[in-house]
Amino acid sequence: MGGRERRLHIPETLPAFLAGSPVPTVIIGLDHRLVAWNPAFVALTGDSPEGLEGRTIDDLVDDAGQAWLRRQLRADHGPLGGAQFGRVRLATGCQAELLITGGPFLDQDGVAGWQLQFNGDPDLAFADPSIQTLVARVRGEKERLSALLTVSHAVINSLDLDIILATIAQQVRHVIEVDECTVFLIDDDGETLTPVVCDAKRFRDQMMRMRLRVGEGITGSVALTGRGEIVNSPEDDPRAAHVPGTPPEESSLVCVPMIAREQVLGVITLARLGTRRFDGADLELATLFAGQCSTALANARIYDELRRAYDELREAQAQLVQSAKLNALGEMAAGVAHDFNNILAAILGRTQIMLREAGDPALTRQLLVVQQAALDGAQSVHRVQEFTRIRQDEAFAGLDVNRLLADVVEFTRTAWETDSKQHGIPVRMNPQFRATRHVAGNASELREVFTNMILNAVDAMPEGGDLVVSSEDAGQEVVVRIRDTGVGMDQATRARVFDPFFTTKAKGTGLGLSIAYGIVTRHRGTIRVASEPGGGTEFDVRFPCSDAAEARSPSPPAGPPPKQRVLVVDDEEPVRTVLADMLRELGQEVSLATGGRDGIGQIDAVAPDIVFSDLGMPEVNGWDVAEALRARRPGAVMVLVTGWASQIESDSWQSRGVDIILPKPFLMDDVLRVMLEATGRLARRQDAA
């Protein structure tokens, strides 16, 4: 033991303490001169006590050690600077790398120097209390950094907000050592805080049911101000909000806001139960976690917006593809329908004429069979034409969707009730009609749409299940949903569900939903399907609201019409002659023209009052005939006979000189109705002249 007098005050007990310590220890002053040391230090340096007199610690360590001393042993660190440690080598004596520990040495005036310890044995070094304290602090910092790294990894590698928030809650609870961690988010209304994740051992369900207004409770207050708070006695804070269903107990709270783009998104609330309190370090670390959480929220919301935009784009693209498919089929169908309608017109017209003349009951029965077959063929053509989705021939009327759905539910009762019960697979129908607005449409066609969907839903529930048919108002739309709990569809099936001729049924035609798609689109509506394998299927059909009046049933035509001069123009002989015979049955004076060129030539010769002309004729078509009739006999009535009636808009044919459209194929009643309308128009024009 040695030393000489210094301004540094050495307690009387210190020499004995130093002498008994096996760890090489030295006390130095502010000028780094040696003040006191123990025998272990003397042995470590390889010098003598006398040789250490008056020397500085800088003389005894290598260059790296001197740099460490200058960096760590500074009076401005203050008395609470804590222990510092590093690794040095001595300039003489022991050449091994040593662990050096330094801490402030205090006297009456504060920091008067430092106590240094050197040790080449890690076990002995780490047995030192100051080293243990420092190591504990370093471990704590490491855990905090590791937790922040874990959270950062979750934020960077996942866009699932639930996973990110759960990770943050778990890490915060572990590192800050709290009993409860709850993350609240502000709802879209900007007024309500809702817990989205709660990591707690008790009362988690009660906490998740809690709702706070912004400004309510300590959590709501932090959401309002955007400033974190420590509340170590929340039971005494008048702002505190009690969680329903939980007992009162002593606790401490830390609440920190999650802020992104200067907007508070939510609050992280931490709780310690009992007497443990929070300090500034806890608040600082919680704020760091909140920053990570804010980043996760911002990223997840951006991702959700992009995903929604992508889904909308993909849906729009799918609709365009679907439209292209149906348009292509519609163009093909138009040509086929024209030829087929000409054939049906001849068959149906001749059959009707023969029925009027037949006296034999057996012959009448056979003719009725032929007539029904022709009518069924006409309906098939009509279905094919639906693929074009541009039919404009019907005038839409206001429809009560609830009444229409009730009719469909009743019409399909046999399928979902009677047949299902017979097979022991009950289907539970649940109608929920809440719509109050009307839509504009064709009741028969919309019944066909919903009937098809309900029958498909019943087929999709081979083990029975629930079938919900609902309607409701949604802004300026009326929404109809048909949802079943059946087998559902995979993505590949969903993508093709509206394709023509695609079916998953053994005996299906694959036309039902294609026709439904065309009908809904022509009603200016939208149709979407949501389905998962084993999760059932829901069709969402939306129509714009309408103030149109409800349709009235047409009155049967009155007859016979007065006799007029009628010219029939058609390049197809069977259609031309059958229409002429039907007009003669109605008492008309009929002339025939083979094709458009012949028809225009006979306008002056025949001087017709009414002209029935086919549209699709080679070289000179029905539009040309109409133009010639308007120029030569402006008072005459032009009737356009066509199988394309469903594809011609009324504004178009009226502007081109056509007064009436007669769709192919036609019945005698159709011809009679057109004649009555034509003679009425003719009389009004003659009166006006």
C-alpha positions in Angstrom: 0.0 0.0 0.0 1.4 3.4 -0.8 0.6 6.9 -1.8 1.2 10.6 -0.8 -1.1 13.3 0.3 -3.6 14.7 -2.2 -6.5 17.1 -2.1 -8.6 14.0 -2.6 -9.9 12.8 0.8 -9.2 9.1 1.5 -11.5 7.5 4.1 -9.7 5.7 6.9 -11.4 2.4 6.0 -10.4 2.5 2.3 -6.8 1.2 2.7 -8.0 -1.9 4.5 -10.7 -2.4 1.9 -8.3 -2.1 -0.9 -5.7 -4.4 0.7 -8.3 -7.2 1.1 -9.5 -7.1 -2.5 -8.0 -9.7 -4.8 -8.9 -7.4 -7.8 -6.1 -5.0 -8.8 -7.5 -1.6 -7.8 -6.2 2.0 -7.9 -7.7 5.4 -6.9 -6.6 8.3 -9.2 -7.3 12.0 -8.9 -8.8 14.3 -11.5 -5.3 14.8 -12.9 -5.0 11.0 -13.3 -2.2 10.8 -10.8 -2.1 7.7 -8.6 -3.5 8.4 -5.1 -4.0 4.9 -3.6 -3.6 1.3 -4.7 -3.5 -2.2 -3.4 -0.9 -5.0 -3.5 -2.7 -6.7 -6.4 -2.3 -3.6 -8.5 1.4 -3.4 -7.6 1.9 -7.0 -8.6 0.0 -6.5 -11.9 2.2 -3.6 -12.9 5.5 -5.5 -12.0 6.7 -2.3 -10.2 7.2 -1.4 -6.5 5.0 0.8 -4.3 7.8 3.3 -4.3 8.0 3.2 -8.1 4.3 4.1 -8.4 4.7 7.3 -6.4 3.9 10.4 -8.4 3.1 8.6 -11.6 -0.1 8.9 -13.7 -2.3 6.1 -14.8 -1.6 7.2 -18.4 2.1 6.2 -17.8 1.1 2.6 -17.1 -1.2 1.8 -20.0 -0.7 1.5 -23.8 -1.9 4.0 -26.3 -5.3 2.4 -26.7 -5.7 2.5 -22.9 -4.8 6.2 -22.8 -7.4 7.0 -25.4 -10.0 5.1 -23.3 -9.0 7.0 -20.2 -9.4 10.4 -21.9 -12.8 9.4 -23.4 -14.4 7.8 -20.3 -12.8 9.5 -17.2 -14.3 12.9 -17.4 -15.5 15.0 -14.6 -18.4 16.4 -16.7 -20.0 12.9 -16.6 -21.1 13.8 -13.1 -21.5 11.7 -9.9 -24.3 9.6 -11.6 -22.2 8.8 -14.7 -22.2 5.2 -13.6 -19.5 2.5 -14.2 -17.6 2.5 -17.5 -15.7 -0.5 -18.8 -13.3 -1.4 -21.6 -10.2 -3.4 -22.5 -6.6 -2.2 -22.2 -3.0 -3.4 -22.0 -0.4 -2.2 -19.5 2.8 -0.6 -20.9 4.9 -2.7 -18.5 4.3 -5.8 -16.4 1.4 -8.0 -17.4 1.0 -8.0 -21.2 -2.4 -9.7 -21.3 -5.5 -7.8 -22.3 -7.3 -6.7 -19.2 -10.9 -5.7 -18.5 -10.8 -2.2 -17.0 -13.7 -0.8 -15.0 -13.9 2.8 -13.9 -16.3 4.7 -11.7 -16.4 8.1 -10.0 -14.7 8.5 -6.6 -16.6 11.1 -4.5 -15.6 13.2 -1.6 -17.4 16.2 0.1 -17.1 18.3 -3.1 -18.4 15.8 -5.5 -16.3 13.9 -8.1 -12.7 14.1 -6.9 -11.3 11.2 -9.0 -11.9 7.7 -10.1 -11.6 4.2 -8.9 -10.2 1.8 -11.5 -10.1 -2.0 -11.4 -8.1 -4.2 -13.8 -8.8 -7.9 -14.2 -7.7 -10.6 -16.6 -10.2 -13.2 -15.1 -13.7 -12.6 -16.5 -15.3 -14.6 -13.8 -13.8 -12.4 -11.1 -14.5 -9.3 -13.1 -18.2 -10.0 -13.6 -18.5 -10.8 -9.9 -18.0 -7.2 -9.2 -21.3 -5.4 -8.4 -20.6 -2.4 -10.6 -19.9 -4.8 -13.6 -23.1 -6.7 -12.8 -25.1 -3.5 -12.8 -23.5 -2.4 -16.1 -24.1 -5.8 -17.7 -27.7 -5.9 -16.6 -28.2 -2.4 -18.1 -26.5 -3.5 -21.3 -28.6 -6.7 -21.5 -31.7 -4.6 -21.0 -30.7 -2.3 -23.8 -30.0 -5.3 -26.0 -33.5 -6.7 -25.2 -35.0 -3.4 -26.1 -33.1 -3.1 -29.3 -33.9 -6.7 -30.2 -37.6 -6.0 -29.6 -37.5 -2.9 -31.8 -35.7 -5.0 -34.4 -38.4 -7.7 -34.2 -41.1 -5.0 -34.6 -39.3 -3.4 -37.5 -39.0 -6.8 -39.2 -42.7 -7.4 -38.8 -43.5 -3.9 -40.2 -41.1 -4.4 -43.2 -42.0 -8.1 -44.0 -45.8 -8.1 -43.4 -48.7 -6.0 -44.5 -51.2 -7.9 -42.4 -52.1 -5.3 -39.8 -53.4 -7.8 -37.3 -50.1 -9.7 -37.3 -48.1 -6.4 -36.9 -50.2 -5.1 -34.1 -50.1 -8.4 -32.2 -46.3 -8.5 -32.6 -46.0 -5.0 -31.2 -48.3 -5.7 -28.3 -46.3 -8.9 -27.3 -42.9 -7.2 -27.6 -44.0 -4.1 -25.7 -45.4 -6.2 -22.9 -42.3 -8.3 -22.6 -39.6 -5.5 -22.9 -41.3 -2.8 -20.8 -42.5 -5.5 -18.4 -46.2 -4.6 -18.2 -49.2 -6.7 -17.3 -51.4 -5.4 -20.1 -50.9 -3.8 -23.5 -53.8 -2.6 -25.6 -53.7 -1.0 -29.0 -56.7 1.4 -29.8 -57.4 2.7 -33.3 -59.5 5.7 -34.2 -62.5 4.6 -36.3 -63.2 6.2 -39.7 -65.6 8.6 -38.1 -62.7 10.1 -36.2 -64.6 10.1 -33.0 -64.4 6.6 -31.5 -61.4 4.6 -30.2 -61.8 0.8 -30.7 -59.3 -1.8 -29.3 -57.9 -3.9 -32.1 -55.4 -6.0 -30.0 -55.0 -6.7 -26.3 -52.2 -8.7 -24.8 -53.2 -9.4 -21.3 -53.6 -12.4 -18.9 -56.9 -11.3 -17.5 -60.1 -9.5 -18.6 -59.0 -9.4 -22.3 -62.6 -9.9 -23.6 -63.9 -7.0 -21.4 -61.1 -4.8 -22.7 -61.8 -5.7 -26.4 -65.5 -4.7 -25.9 -64.6 -1.3 -24.6 -65.3 1.8 -26.7 -64.0 5.3 -26.0 -64.8 8.6 -27.5 -61.8 10.7 -28.4 -61.2 12.8 -25.3 -62.8 10.3 -23.0 -60.6 8.6 -20.3 -56.9 8.9 -20.2 -56.5 7.0 -23.5 -59.0 9.3 -25.2 -57.3 12.3 -23.7 -53.9 11.2 -25.2 -55.7 10.7 -28.6 -57.1 14.2 -28.4 -53.8 15.9 -27.4 -51.3 13.7 -29.3 -49.0 13.7 -26.3 -47.9 10.6 -24.3 -48.5 10.5 -20.6 -47.5 8.6 -17.4 -50.3 8.2 -14.9 -49.0 6.3 -11.9 -52.3 6.7 -9.9 -55.1 6.4 -12.5 -57.6 5.7 -9.7 -57.1 9.3 -8.5 -57.3 10.8 -12.0 -60.7 12.3 -12.7 -60.3 11.4 -16.4 -60.0 7.7 -15.8 -62.6 5.5 -17.5 -63.5 2.2 -15.8 -63.5 -1.0 -18.0 -67.0 -2.6 -17.5 -66.9 -6.0 -15.9 -63.5 -5.6 -14.2 -62.8 -5.0 -10.4 -61.1 -1.8 -9.3 -57.4 -2.4 -8.5 -54.2 -0.4 -8.1 -52.3 0.2 -11.3 -50.1 2.5 -13.3 -50.6 3.6 -16.9 -48.5 4.8 -19.8 -50.4 6.0 -22.9 -48.6 7.0 -26.1 -50.2 8.2 -29.4 -49.5 6.7 -32.8 -49.0 9.5 -35.2 -48.6 9.5 -39.0 -48.6 12.6 -41.2 -49.4 14.7 -38.2 -52.6 12.8 -37.6 -53.3 10.7 -34.5 -54.2 7.2 -35.7 -54.6 5.5 -32.3 -53.1 5.0 -28.8 -51.0 2.3 -27.2 -52.1 1.9 -23.5 -49.8 0.0 -21.1 -50.7 -1.0 -17.6 -48.8 -2.3 -14.6 -50.9 -3.8 -11.8 -50.0 -3.3 -8.2 -47.4 -0.8 -6.9 -44.9 -0.9 -9.7 -44.6 2.5 -11.4 -43.5 3.8 -14.8 -40.7 6.3 -15.4 -39.4 8.4 -18.2 -37.4 5.6 -19.7 -40.6 3.5 -20.1 -42.4 6.4 -21.7 -39.5 6.9 -24.1 -39.4 3.3 -25.1 -43.2 3.1 -25.5 -43.0 6.1 -27.8 -40.4 4.3 -29.9 -42.8 1.3 -30.3 -45.7 3.7 -31.1 -43.6 5.1 -33.9 -43.1 1.7 -35.3 -46.8 1.0 -34.9 -47.7 4.2 -36.7 -45.5 3.2 -39.7 -47.2 -0.2 -39.8 -50.6 1.5 -39.8 -49.7 3.9 -42.5 -48.2 1.1 -44.7 -51.1 -1.2 -44.1 -53.7 1.5 -45.0 -51.8 2.4 -48.2 -51.7 -1.3 -49.0 -55.4 -1.7 -48.4 -56.1 1.3 -50.7 -53.9 -0.2 -53.4 -55.5 -3.6 -53.0 -59.0 -2.2 -53.2 -58.0 -0.2 -56.3 -56.4 -3.3 -57.8 -59.5 -5.4 -57.1 -61.7 -2.8 -58.7 -59.5 -2.7 -61.7 -59.4 -6.5 -61.9 -63.2 -6.6 -61.6 -63.6 -3.9 -64.3 -61.2 -5.9 -66.5 -63.2 -9.1 -65.9 -66.4 -7.3 -66.9 -64.8 -6.0 -70.0 -63.6 -9.4 -71.0 -67.1 -10.8 -70.2 -68.7 -8.1 -72.3 -66.3 -8.9 -75.2 -67.2 -12.6 -75.0 -70.9 -11.9 -75.0 -70.6 -9.3 -77.7 -68.8 -11.7 -80.0 -71.4 -14.4 -79.4 -74.2 -11.8 -79.9 -72.8 -10.8 -83.3 -72.7 -14.4 -84.3 -76.2 -14.9 -82.9 -77.6 -12.0 -84.8 -77.0 -13.5 -88.2 -78.2 -16.9 -87.1 -81.3 -15.4 -85.5 -82.2 -13.6 -88.7 -82.2 -16.7 -90.8 -83.9 -18.8 -88.1 -86.6 -16.2 -87.6 -87.4 -16.2 -91.3 -87.9 -20.0 -91.1 -90.0 -19.7 -87.9 -92.1 -16.9 -89.4 -93.1 -19.1 -92.3 -93.8 -22.1 -90.1 -95.7 -20.1 -87.5 -97.7 -18.0 -90.0 -98.8 -21.1 -92.1 -99.7 -23.0 -89.0 -101.9 -20.1 -87.7 -103.7 -19.8 -91.1 -104.3 -23.5 -91.2 -105.7 -23.5 -87.6 -108.2 -20.9 -88.7 -109.4 -23.2 -91.5 -109.0 -26.6 -89.9 -112.3 -28.3 -89.0 -110.9 -31.7 -88.0 -110.1 -31.9 -84.2 -107.3 -34.3 -84.8 -105.7 -32.0 -87.3 -106.1 -29.1 -85.0 -104.3 -30.9 -82.2 -101.4 -31.7 -84.6 -101.3 -28.1 -85.8 -101.2 -26.9 -82.2 -98.2 -29.1 -81.6 -96.4 -27.5 -84.6 -97.4 -24.0 -83.4 -96.0 -24.7 -79.9 -92.7 -26.0 -81.4 -92.4 -22.9 -83.5 -93.1 -20.7 -80.4 -90.5 -22.6 -78.4 -88.0 -22.1 -81.3 -88.8 -18.4 -81.2 -88.1 -18.3 -77.5 -84.7 -20.0 -78.1 -83.8 -17.3 -80.6 -84.9 -14.7 -78.0 -82.5 -16.3 -75.5 -79.6 -16.2 -77.9 -80.3 -12.6 -78.7 -80.0 -11.8 -74.9 -76.2 -12.2 -75.3 -76.0 -8.9 -77.2 -77.3 -7.1 -74.0 -78.4 -4.2 -76.2 -82.1 -4.9 -76.7 -84.1 -1.7 -76.7 -87.4 -3.0 -78.0 -89.2 -3.0 -74.6 -90.3 0.1 -72.7 -89.1 -0.4 -69.1 -91.7 0.3 -66.5 -91.4 0.9 -62.7 -91.2 -2.4 -60.8 -91.7 -3.2 -57.1 -88.7 -5.4 -56.5 -90.2 -6.8 -53.3 -93.3 -8.0 -55.1 -91.3 -9.4 -57.9 -89.0 -11.4 -55.5 -92.1 -12.6 -53.6 -93.5 -14.0 -56.9 -90.2 -15.7 -57.6 -90.0 -17.2 -54.2 -93.5 -18.6 -54.5 -92.9 -19.8 -58.1 -89.8 -21.8 -57.0 -91.4 -23.2 -53.9 -91.6 -26.6 -55.4 -87.8 -26.7 -55.8 -86.7 -25.4 -52.4 -89.6 -26.8 -50.3 -91.5 -29.7 -51.8 -88.7 -31.5 -53.7 -86.2 -30.9 -51.0 -88.4 -32.3 -48.3 -89.1 -35.4 -50.4 -85.4 -36.1 -50.6 -84.8 -35.4 -46.9 -82.7 -32.3 -47.5 -84.7 -29.3 -46.2 -83.8 -25.9 -47.6 -84.7 -23.1 -45.2 -85.9 -20.0 -47.2 -85.4 -16.7 -45.5 -86.9 -13.8 -47.4 -85.8 -10.3 -46.2 -87.5 -7.7 -48.4 -86.6 -4.2 -47.2 -86.3 -2.1 -50.4 -88.6 0.9 -50.6 -87.6 2.2 -54.0 -88.7 1.0 -57.5 -86.5 0.1 -60.4 -87.2 0.4 -64.2 -87.3 -2.9 -66.0 -89.1 -5.8 -67.6 -90.7 -7.8 -64.9 -90.7 -11.1 -66.9 -87.0 -10.9 -67.6 -86.0 -10.0 -64.0 -88.2 -12.9 -62.8 -86.2 -15.1 -65.1 -82.9 -13.8 -63.6 -83.9 -14.4 -60.0 -85.6 -17.7 -60.7 -82.4 -19.0 -62.3 -80.3 -17.8 -59.3 -82.7 -19.4 -56.7 -82.8 -22.7 -58.6 -79.0 -22.7 -58.8 -78.7 -22.0 -55.1 -81.0 -25.0 -54.3 -78.9 -27.2 -56.6 -75.7 -26.0 -54.8 -77.1 -27.4 -51.4 -77.3 -31.2 -51.9 -77.3 -31.6 -48.1 -79.8 -28.8 -47.5 -79.1 -25.4 -45.9 -80.2 -21.8 -45.7 -81.2 -19.6 -48.6 -81.5 -15.9 -48.0 -83.3 -13.7 -50.6 -83.0 -10.0 -49.6 -83.6 -6.5 -51.0 -82.6 -3.1 -49.7 -82.0 0.5 -50.7 -78.4 1.6 -51.1 -78.2 5.2 -52.0 -79.5 5.6 -55.5 -79.5 1.8 -56.1 -81.7 -1.1 -55.1 -79.6 -4.2 -54.1 -80.9 -7.7 -54.4 -78.8 -10.5 -52.8 -79.3 -14.2 -53.1 -77.1 -16.2 -50.7 -76.9 -19.9 -50.0 -74.8 -22.0 -47.7 -74.0 -24.6 -50.3 -70.8 -26.1 -51.7 -69.5 -22.8 -53.1 -67.1 -22.3 -56.0 -63.4 -22.1 -56.4 -61.7 -19.2 -58.2 -61.5 -20.9 -61.5 -65.3 -21.6 -61.5 -66.1 -18.0 -60.3 -64.1 -16.6 -63.2 -66.2 -18.5 -65.8 -69.6 -18.5 -64.1 -71.1 -16.0 -66.6 -69.5 -17.6 -69.7 -72.0 -18.9 -72.2 -72.2 -22.7 -72.2 -70.1 -23.1 -69.1 -71.7 -25.4 -66.5 -70.8 -27.7 -63.6 -74.1 -29.5 -63.8 -74.4 -32.9 -65.5 -77.5 -31.8 -67.5 -77.0 -28.0 -67.5 -76.9 -25.9 -70.7 -74.6 -23.2 -69.3 -76.9 -20.4 -70.5 -78.8 -19.4 -67.4 -76.3 -17.1 -65.8 -75.0 -15.8 -69.2 -78.6 -14.7 -70.0 -79.0 -13.3 -66.5 -75.8 -11.2 -67.0 -77.1 -9.9 -70.3 -80.5 -9.0 -68.8 -79.1 -7.2 -65.7 -76.6 -5.3 -67.8 -79.3 -4.1 -70.2 -81.2 -2.9 -67.2 -78.2 -0.7 -66.5 -77.4 -2.9 -63.5 -74.4 -4.8 -62.2 -74.1 -8.4 -61.0 -71.3 -9.8 -58.9 -70.6 -13.2 -57.3 -68.8 -14.0 -54.1 -68.0 -17.6 -53.2 -65.5 -19.9 -51.6 -65.4 -23.7 -51.6 -67.5 -24.9 -48.7 -68.5 -21.4 -47.8 -71.6 -20.9 -49.9 -72.3 -18.4 -52.7 -73.8 -14.9 -52.8 -75.0 -13.1 -55.9 -75.2 -9.3 -55.5 -77.4 -7.6 -58.1 -77.8 -3.8 -58.2 -80.2 -1.6 -60.2 -80.5 2.1 -60.4 -83.6 3.5 -58.7 -86.4 4.7 -60.9 -89.6 6.9 -60.6 -91.2 5.3 -63.6 -94.8 4.2 -63.3 -95.7 0.5 -63.0 -96.6 -1.3 -66.2 -100.1 -2.0 -67.2 -101.2 -5.2 -69.0 -101.8 -4.5 -72.7 -105.4 -4.8 -73.9 -106.1 -7.3 -76.6 -106.4 -5.9 -80.1 -109.8 -5.0 -81.5 -110.6 -5.8 -85.1 -111.0 -6.2 -87.9 -109.1 -3.3 -89.3 -110.5 -1.3 -92.3 -109.4 -2.4 -95.8 -106.3 -0.8 -97.1 -103.8 -1.2 -100.0 -100.9 -3.1 -98.5 -97.5 -3.8 -100.2 -95.4 -6.7 -98.8 -91.7 -6.5 -99.6 -89.4 -9.5 -98.8 -86.7 -11.4 -100.6 -87.7 -14.6 -98.8 -90.6 -16.2 -100.6 -92.0 -18.2 -97.7 -92.1 -15.2 -95.4 -93.5 -12.9 -98.1 -96.3 -15.2 -99.0 -97.3 -16.2 -95.4 -97.5 -12.5 -94.4 -99.6 -11.7 -97.4 -102.0 -14.5 -96.7 -102.3 -13.4 -93.0 -103.1 -9.8 -94.2 -105.7 -11.2 -96.7 -107.3 -13.1 -93.8 -107.7 -9.7 -92.2 -109.4 -8.4 -95.3 -106.6 -6.4 -96.8 -105.8 -5.7 -100.5 -102.2 -7.1 -100.7 -99.5 -6.7 -103.4 -96.2 -8.5 -103.3 -92.7 -7.3 -104.2 -89.6 -9.6 -104.4 -86.9 -7.7 -102.7 -86.1 -4.1 -102.0 -85.5 -2.9 -105.6 -88.8 -4.4 -106.8 -90.6 -2.9 -103.7 -89.4 0.7 -104.5 -90.5 0.2 -108.1 -94.0 -0.8 -107.0 -94.6 2.2 -104.7 -95.7 4.4 -107.6 -97.6 1.5 -109.4 -99.5 0.2 -106.3 -99.8 3.5 -104.4 -99.9 1.6 -101.1 -101.4 3.0 -97.9 -99.2 0.6 -95.8 -95.9 -1.1 -96.6 -94.6 -4.1 -94.8 -90.9 -4.5 -95.7 -88.2 -6.8 -94.5 -85.0 -5.1 -93.2 -82.2 -7.5 -94.2 -82.4 -7.8 -98.0 -79.4 -7.8 -100.4 -78.5 -4.6 -102.4 -81.6 -2.6 -101.4 -82.7 -3.1 -97.8 -85.6 -2.0 -95.7 -84.1 1.3 -94.8 -83.9 2.2 -98.5 -87.6 1.2 -99.0 -88.6 3.4 -96.0 -86.6 6.4 -97.4 -88.3 5.9 -100.9 -91.8 5.6 -99.3 -91.3 8.8 -97.3 -90.2 10.7 -100.4 -92.9 9.4 -102.7 -95.9 8.8 -100.4 -95.3 10.8 -97.2 -98.7 10.0 -95.9 -98.2 6.2 -96.1 -97.3 4.1 -93.0 -94.0 2.1 -93.0 -93.8 -1.2 -91.1 -90.4 -2.7 -90.8 -90.5 -6.6 -90.4 -87.2 -7.9 -88.9 -85.7 -10.5 -86.6 -83.3 -7.8 -85.4 -86.0 -5.8 -83.7 -84.4 -6.3 -80.3 -81.2 -4.6 -81.5 -82.6 -1.4 -83.1 -83.2 1.6 -80.9 -86.5 3.4 -81.4 -84.9 6.8 -82.0 -82.9 5.2 -84.9 -85.8 3.6 -86.8 -88.2 6.5 -86.2 -85.7 9.0 -87.6 -85.3 6.9 -90.7 -88.9 6.9 -91.7 -90.2 3.7 -90.0 -93.5 4.0 -88.1 -93.9 0.5 -86.6 -91.7 -2.5 -86.0 -93.1 -6.0 -86.5 -90.6 -8.6 -84.9 -90.1 -12.0 -86.5 -91.5 -14.5 -86.0 -95.1 -13.1 -85.7 -98.5 -14.4 -84.8 -101.8 -13.5 -86.3 -102.5 -11.3 -83.2 -99.2 -9.5 -83.8 -100.2 -8.7 -87.4 -103.6 -7.6 -86.4 -102.2 -5.3 -83.7 -99.8 -3.7 -86.2 -102.6 -3.3 -88.8 -104.8 -1.6 -86.2 -102.0 0.8 -85.2 -101.1 1.4 -88.8 -104.7 2.2 -89.9 -105.0 4.5 -86.9 -101.9 6.4 -87.9 -103.1 6.6 -91.5 -106.4 8.1 -90.4 -104.8 10.7 -88.3 -102.5 11.8 -91.1 -105.4 12.0 -93.5 -107.4 14.1 -91.1 -104.4 16.4 -90.6 -104.0 16.8 -94.3 
